[in-house]
Amino acid sequence: MIWWVPIFVGAALLIPVTLVLRDRLPALMRNLCLALGAGLVGIGAIGLQDRASAVEWVLVPSVLAALTILHDRLLFAGEGPGRI
């Protein structure tokens, strides 16, 4: 039950940063918030797994954080689909 907490906290950080605060935050702060939120979701997700190895505890949050920043840059770049 406790592993759901970082998932909800990470999602609560990701949603406003992505949808509401996207243009108001500096790029570095936005990337840090996205990485932190995605890392929290990754920690919660790996915590829900049975017998997760130490490698998974390191890789899942870090890879998810990096892919979230990459996804944000690709989706909102130039005239990307996320631009209004």
Secondary structure by P-SEA (a helix, b strand, c coil): cccaaaaaaaaaaaaaaaccccccccaaaaaaaaaaaaaaaaaaaaaacccccaaaaacaaaaaaaaaaaaaaaaacccccccc
